[in-house]
Amino acid sequence: MIAVTRRTRNALLRRWQAAAERAEAGMSTAEYAVGTIAAVAFAAVLIAVVKSATVRSALEGIISSALSTR
């Protein structure tokens, strides 16, 4: 068995912790990218739904009834 001094052990622990922190930094960037892509996809679906004839006529009816005076 190899004897490891306390100094060597602490140095290895510091290097391991630094590597773990660098790995986490990349993960947050990837998470932001996935979140941004999901938001853009949701916006595209929402735009497609709002531009559909059925939803457009329903919105026009709601706006017309809200603006009309009786």
Protein Blocks (a to p, Z undefined) as FASTA:
>chain_A
ZZddfklmmmmmmmmmmmmmmmmmmmmmmmmmmmmmmmmmmmmmmmmmmmpmklmmmmmm
mmmmmmpcZZ
